Amino acid sequence: MSINDMKQSLMADPKKTGFLSVLVVVLLVMVGRMVLSNSGKSLPSSAAAASTSNANSTFAPTITAPAAPNRSAVAAMQKWADAPVPPVSRNLFAVKIEYFPVDGSRTSPLPQSDDGFWQRLEKSMALQADQRDKRENLIANFKDEAAKLRLESTMIGPQPKAMVNGELVGEGNVVASFRIVKIETRRIIVEREGIRLEIQMK
């Protein structure tokens, strides 16, 4: 490939040209740094002799000992570590209320009751027990009222019907304050206030 061909190919794709130029610059900088860092160091005589005798052998990197730490810096760090910890002049966990002004337009928080955890737990359990008793009483009352419903017959089909207390009703109709939810063979399901009951044909 001639130089003119290389120029044309580089001009045809400027993105690739820019990328290659950046790579070349980085490579040159790295090589320059390596040359400058190794120029001040002289190889040991044995390493120099080995390198001249094995000129055609593979490259073996030289291992240099780490630089000795600066004695003054080590002494300063040791002195700082051995010094006693100064006492803190203020409480780091104290909150200064004046830094957080309260907006007067906000509603005041609800008053906190003086009841402890066990008192609140007892009240909660008592409330749950009351609600459970009320629901059980409601279910018992609904069962008593549903027992007065007399299922005489059922007709199963696309629109099932049932004869209840001498009245022909379908699903969704209301009879004696109960809504008919489902009509099945020889039984119906009624609902009132979210409580479902089953009425069998006698």
C-alpha positions as CSV (number, residue, x, y, z in Angstrom):
1,M,0.0,0.0,0.0
2,S,1.5,3.3,-1.0
3,I,1.5,6.5,1.1
4,N,-1.2,8.1,-1.1
5,D,-3.5,5.1,-0.5
6,M,-2.9,5.4,3.3
7,K,-3.7,9.2,3.2
8,Q,-6.9,8.5,1.2
9,S,-8.0,5.8,3.6
10,L,-7.3,8.0,6.6
11,M,-9.1,11.0,5.1
12,A,-12.1,8.8,4.2
13,D,-12.7,7.9,7.9
14,P,-11.9,10.9,10.2
15,K,-13.2,9.2,13.3
16,K,-10.8,6.3,12.9
17,T,-8.0,8.8,12.1
18,G,-8.6,10.7,15.3
19,F,-8.7,7.5,17.3
20,L,-5.4,6.3,15.8
21,S,-3.7,9.6,16.4
22,V,-4.7,9.6,20.1
23,L,-3.3,6.1,20.4
24,V,0.0,7.1,18.8
25,V,0.3,10.1,21.2
26,V,-0.4,7.9,24.2
27,L,2.2,5.4,23.1
28,L,4.8,8.1,22.5
29,V,4.2,9.5,26.0
30,M,4.5,6.1,27.6
31,V,7.8,5.3,25.7
32,G,9.2,8.7,26.6
33,R,8.4,8.3,30.3
34,M,10.0,4.8,30.3
35,V,13.1,6.2,28.7
36,L,13.4,9.1,31.1
37,S,12.8,7.0,34.2
38,N,15.4,4.4,33.1
39,S,18.0,7.0,31.9
40,G,19.0,8.0,35.5
41,K,19.5,4.4,36.7
42,S,22.6,2.4,35.9
43,L,22.4,-1.3,35.6
44,P,24.6,-3.4,37.9
45,S,27.7,-4.7,36.2
46,S,26.5,-8.3,36.3
47,A,23.2,-7.3,34.6
48,A,25.1,-5.3,32.0
49,A,27.4,-8.2,31.3
50,A,24.4,-10.6,31.0
51,S,22.6,-8.2,28.7
52,T,25.6,-7.9,26.4
53,S,26.3,-11.6,26.3
54,N,22.6,-12.4,25.6
55,A,21.8,-9.8,23.1
56,N,19.7,-12.1,21.0
57,S,17.9,-13.7,23.9
58,T,14.4,-12.7,25.1
59,F,14.0,-9.5,27.1
60,A,14.1,-10.0,30.9
61,P,12.8,-7.1,33.0
62,T,15.0,-5.7,35.7
63,I,13.7,-5.7,39.3
64,T,14.5,-2.6,41.3
65,A,14.2,-2.4,45.0
66,P,11.5,0.0,46.3
67,A,12.7,3.5,47.3
68,A,13.4,4.0,50.9
69,P,10.7,6.0,52.7
70,N,11.4,9.5,53.8
71,R,12.6,9.4,57.4
72,S,11.2,12.8,58.3
73,A,7.8,11.9,57.0
74,V,7.8,8.6,59.0
75,A,8.9,10.4,62.1
76,A,6.1,13.0,61.7
77,M,3.5,10.3,61.2
78,Q,4.8,8.4,64.3
79,K,4.7,11.5,66.4
80,W,1.1,12.2,65.3
81,A,0.0,8.7,66.1
82,D,1.6,8.7,69.6
83,A,0.1,12.1,70.5
84,P,-3.0,11.9,72.9
85,V,-6.4,12.5,71.4
86,P,-7.6,16.0,72.2
87,P,-11.0,16.2,74.0
88,V,-14.0,17.2,72.0
89,S,-15.3,20.6,73.1
90,R,-18.9,20.0,72.1
91,N,-21.4,17.1,71.9
92,L,-21.5,15.8,68.3
93,F,-24.9,14.3,68.7
94,A,-26.7,17.4,70.2
95,V,-29.2,19.1,67.9
96,K,-29.6,22.9,68.1
97,I,-33.3,23.6,67.8
98,E,-32.7,27.2,66.7
99,Y,-31.1,25.9,63.5
100,F,-34.5,24.3,62.6
101,P,-37.3,26.9,62.9
102,V,-40.8,25.7,63.1
103,D,-43.3,27.0,60.5
104,G,-46.4,28.4,62.3
105,S,-48.7,27.3,59.5
106,R,-48.1,23.6,60.2
107,T,-50.7,21.7,62.2
108,S,-49.6,20.8,65.7
109,P,-48.8,17.2,66.3
110,L,-51.4,15.0,67.9
111,P,-51.1,14.9,71.7
112,Q,-49.2,11.9,72.8
113,S,-50.9,9.7,75.4
114,D,-49.1,8.7,78.5
115,D,-50.1,5.1,78.0
116,G,-47.2,2.7,77.8
117,F,-46.7,-0.1,75.2
118,W,-48.6,-2.7,77.2
119,Q,-51.6,-0.4,77.8
120,R,-51.8,0.3,74.1
121,L,-51.5,-3.4,73.3
122,E,-54.2,-4.2,75.7
123,K,-56.5,-1.6,74.2
124,S,-55.8,-2.8,70.7
125,M,-56.5,-6.4,71.7
126,A,-59.7,-5.4,73.5
127,L,-60.9,-3.5,70.4
128,Q,-60.2,-6.4,68.1
129,A,-62.1,-8.7,70.5
130,D,-65.1,-6.3,70.5
131,Q,-65.1,-6.2,66.7
132,R,-64.9,-10.0,66.5
133,D,-67.8,-10.3,68.9
134,K,-69.9,-7.8,66.9
135,R,-69.2,-9.7,63.7
136,E,-70.0,-13.0,65.3
137,N,-73.3,-11.6,66.6
138,L,-74.1,-10.2,63.2
139,I,-73.5,-13.5,61.5
140,A,-75.7,-15.3,64.1
141,N,-78.5,-12.8,63.5
142,F,-78.2,-13.2,59.7
143,K,-78.3,-17.0,60.1
144,D,-81.5,-16.7,62.1
145,E,-83.0,-14.5,59.4
146,A,-81.8,-16.7,56.6
147,A,-83.3,-19.8,58.3
148,K,-86.7,-18.2,57.6
149,L,-86.0,-18.4,53.8
150,R,-87.6,-21.5,52.3
151,L,-86.0,-22.8,49.1
152,E,-88.7,-24.7,47.3
153,S,-87.0,-25.5,43.9
154,T,-84.2,-24.5,41.6
155,M,-84.0,-24.4,37.8
156,I,-80.5,-24.6,36.3
157,G,-79.9,-23.1,32.9
158,P,-78.3,-20.1,31.1
159,Q,-80.2,-17.9,33.6
160,P,-80.8,-20.1,36.7
161,K,-83.9,-19.4,38.8
162,A,-85.1,-20.4,42.2
163,M,-88.4,-20.5,44.0
164,V,-87.8,-18.9,47.4
165,N,-90.8,-18.3,49.8
166,G,-93.1,-18.7,46.9
167,E,-91.3,-16.1,44.8
168,L,-89.4,-16.8,41.6
169,V,-86.0,-15.1,41.8
170,G,-82.8,-15.1,39.8
171,E,-79.2,-14.3,40.6
172,G,-78.8,-10.7,41.7
173,N,-82.4,-10.4,43.0
174,V,-83.1,-9.5,46.6
175,V,-85.4,-11.4,48.8
176,A,-86.0,-10.7,52.5
177,S,-83.0,-8.3,52.5
178,F,-80.7,-11.0,51.1
179,R,-79.1,-10.8,47.6
180,I,-79.1,-14.0,45.7
181,V,-75.4,-14.5,44.7
182,K,-75.5,-18.0,43.1
183,I,-78.1,-20.6,42.3
184,E,-77.0,-24.2,42.2
185,T,-78.7,-27.5,42.2
186,R,-80.7,-27.8,45.5
187,R,-79.0,-24.8,47.1
188,I,-78.6,-21.1,46.8
189,I,-75.9,-18.7,48.1
190,V,-77.2,-15.4,49.6
191,E,-75.2,-12.3,50.8
192,R,-75.9,-9.5,53.2
193,E,-73.3,-6.9,54.3
194,G,-70.5,-8.9,52.9
195,I,-71.5,-12.1,54.8
196,R,-72.4,-15.1,52.6
197,L,-74.7,-17.8,53.7
198,E,-75.8,-21.1,52.1
199,I,-79.4,-22.2,52.1
200,Q,-80.1,-25.8,51.2
201,M,-83.4,-27.2,49.8
202,K,-85.2,-29.3,52.4
